[in-house]
Amino acid sequence: MTSETLWYANRATGAICLILFTLVVLLGIAVRLRGRLPGLPRFGTVSLHRTLSLSATAFLALHIAFAVLDDYVNITAVDALVPFVSDYQPLWLGLGTVALDLMLAVLITSLFRQRVGHRTWRAVHWLAYACWPIALIHGIGIGTDSGTDWMTWLTITCVATVLTATGIRASVALFRTAEGVRP
């Protein structure tokens, strides 16, 4: 692959990751609210959340691989795993690395949920609420498309939907607490 092809592939997988991880967050909130998607039973929403999580992770692996393989800038595998050590845009790349590390913690505990126990899994799973905005800021800061109209609207749409869903989630939790029901 040429450097130009890797650059386009990196941009595309970054945008796809934004969309997929936004959907994962929205589905995670729906699962927590015991919601259903039209035409799906509740377990279908859970299954879709898990499947999209793994798909998003696969696209993230491609995104990282394309960045490391592209020789236009020097990003190493260590830069992708250890935050803020890169010579190339250390803040923005470091934020992406922090998001990756948090996401890996969520993924690993999810895969071993039966072994780590529900309480540990749930505590670590809360990191997803930190992972998504950190990854978003990474994309805004380092993404070469962040100033384009299409990426601006995609970002606004993703942020608006996640903020709305998070607001609904918080409202339901407050209502349940006020009613004496464990959130």
N, C-alpha and C positions, 0 to 999 in steps of 0.2 A: 504494500500500500504506500502511496505517496504521502508526503507530509500534509498536502492539501486535503486528501481524502480522510486522513486521520483527524484533521482539524474539523471538517464537516461532521464526521462521525461522532466526535467528542461533543460538539454543539448539539447535535440531534439527540444523543443519548442523555445529555444534561436536561434538555427540555422534556423529554419523555419521562425522566426520573421525577421532575417536578410534578408532572401530571399524575403519574402513578402513585407517588408517595402522598400527594394530596388526596387521591381516592382512598388510599390505605387509611389515612387519618380519619376521613369522613366515615368509612365503613367501620373503623374501630369505635368511633363515637356511636354509630348506629347499633353496633353489637352491645356496647355498654348500656345503652338506653333500651335494650331488648327490642330494637326496631327490626322491621322487615322491609325488604325491597319488594315492590309490586311483582307478584308472580313467583316469589321465592319464599320458602318457609324460613323460619328463624335460623335453622342450622345452615341453610343455603347462604345467608348473609355472613355467617361465621366462616364458612368454607371459602366464599369469595374474598373475604378479608385476608385469609391465610394465603390463598393462591396469588392474589395481587401483591401481597407482601413479598412473596418469593420472586415473582416476576419483576417487581421493582428492584429487588436486590440483584437480580441477574443483569438488569440494565445498568445498575450502579457499577457492577463489576466491569461491564463493557466500557462505561464512561471512564473509569479509572485506568483500565488497560489502554484505551486509546490515548489518554493523557500521558501515560508513561512511555508508550511506544512512539509517540510523536516527538521527533528530534528538533522541532522548531524551538521549543523551550525545554530546559532540562528539569524534568520532574521524575524523581526516582520512586521506586516502591517504598522506600523508607519515608520519603516525603508524603506519600499517600497514607501511611500508617501512624507516623509520629507528628503530632501537631507542631506547627510553627518552626520547623527546621529547614524548610525549603529556601533556596536562594531566589526562587521565582515567586513573587508576590506572597511573602510568608504569612501575612495576616489573612488574606482571602483564601489561600490554599489551606492554611491552618484551620480555618473555620470549617472548611469542607472535611478535613481530616477529623476534627472533633465530632462532626455530625456522623461520619462513618463509624468512628469508634463507639459512639452512643448507640447507633443502629445495630452494630455487631453485638453489643451487649444485649439488646432487646431480642435480636434474632437467635442468639445462642441460648438464652434462657427460655425462649419460646420453643425451640427444638427439644430442650431437655426439661420441659415444664413439669413432667411427672416426677423427675428426679430432684429438682430444686424446690419443689413445693409451690403451692398456689400463692402463698404470701410473698415469697421471694420473687416469683415470676411477676406478680402484680406490681411490686415495688420497683423492679427494674423496668417494667413495661411503661411506667410513668415517664421514663426518659424519652419516649417517643414524642411527648409534648415539647421537649427541649430540642430534639433532633431536627424536627421539621423546620422551625424558624431559623435555626443555625445554618442548615443546608440552604434555605432560601436566601439568607444574607450572603452566603458563599457565592451563590449563583449571580446575585445582583452585583457583587463586588468584582468578581473575576470573569463573569460571562461576557463574551464579546458581543452578544446580542442584547444585552440588558437595556440598551438605549433605543432599540428598535420598537416601532409601534406594536408589532405582533407580540413581542416578548413582554412589553409593558402591560398590554391587555391580558395576556396569559397570567402574568404574575398577580395583577390586580384581581382577576377572577379567582385564582387559587387562594389568595389571602382572604378575600371576602367570604368565600364559602367556608374556609376553615374557621375564621372568626365567628361567623354565624353559627356553625355547628358547635363550636366551643361555648358560645354564649348559651345556646339551648342546653347543652350538657351541664353547664354550671347552674342554670336556672332550675333544671329538674333536680339536681343534687340539693340545692337550697330548699326547694319546695318539699322534697322528701324529708329533709332534716327538720323543717318546720312542722311537718306532719308527724314527726316521731318515727318515720320509717328510715331504716339504715340505708344511706345512699349507696 
